[in-house]
């Protein structure tokens, strides 16, 4: 695979698959542009070399049909502002306008193509569609880590039509950071997992059981594990169909001498609301009509002690309803403990949309080693050890 640093893009039309699937409000204004910002170094490398850039991305889930809500045209003015360039736009990614505007691109110019998911062929991994995309450029760069676990036309199929293809800086940093977790972890290696569902993390947990020294479980998913241990979890949500899987995971962790830690106490409320009544309960005996909404102070301390002596840390999933201030303390203390461990030399990787959002909200962005831009892609890479998008670049 060619390397972006060692490649000269002078006079090359370069198609960059980016992940500009960013949050927007009801007025179609950008809420968070971090995914655009992180791709700028890749874009500027091509432009500074004297090449031209053609940007290809998806936005939302338009289900293979044009939907003005998901048009990438909404990003043009913001792109122009942060790059100080006149961004050209094509109203499709494979029509005559796209071909004409691509062919007319001069060195150091940039074209943004319309949402690739307006075509159903993208999600189907259609090779003819991929070929149509490929004729727009001389070189292909995949810088869309967040969707590189998908076998989509613009991620995998397109690679067969390019001789010169490579990872962008976002992909490279994501892969190198994740490799430090799954291939070269320095012990003690601690994983902190949270979020709502065990089902979202089964493959991840299975993949990590052979690598970690400690696994700390919080958030809604801990309820299913606690139920598997015979706990009364009140009105907290569980996945009944995953209780046996949870028991199996607990047994595997015990057999492998992994420190598998669940909450010993939890903050509870009579309703899922910031203004609900707040109490503390043991995790094994939550009152019948109460809901567990955060890990308790004793759990925060125990988890913190484990984290602060770790050398490698992976965090995926908040510890509770962090978006409500009264139930954000568990997630905040985890972020604080990880920042302390990082400051002492540990390598810390934070991944997943909710986790990254929580770290940003709590202002710990610059206090961890790496925040992944990919949720499902990160989990897939850790679980399987490869990504379809990276494999395609190597073939």
Secondary structure, DSSP 4 states (H G I P E B T S, - for coil): -B-GGG---TT-EEEEE------B-TT--BS--HHHHHHHHHHHHHHHHT-EEEEE---S--TTS--GGG-GGGGHHHHHHHHTS--EEESSSSSHHHHHHHHTPPTT-EEEE--GGGSHHHHHT-HHHHHHHHTT-SEEEE--GGGTTS--TTTTGGGGG-SSEEE-HHHHHHHHHHHHHHTSPPSSEEEEE-SS-STTTHHHHHHHTTT-SEEEE-STHHHHHHHHTT-EETT----GGGHHHHHHHHHHHHHTT-EEEE-SEEEEESSSSTTS-EEEEETTEE-TT-EEEEE-HHHHHHHHHHHHT-SEEEEES-SS-TTSGGG-HHHHHHHHHHHHHHHTT-EEEE-SHHHHHHHHHTT-GGGSSEE-S-SHHHHHHHHHS--HHHHHHH-
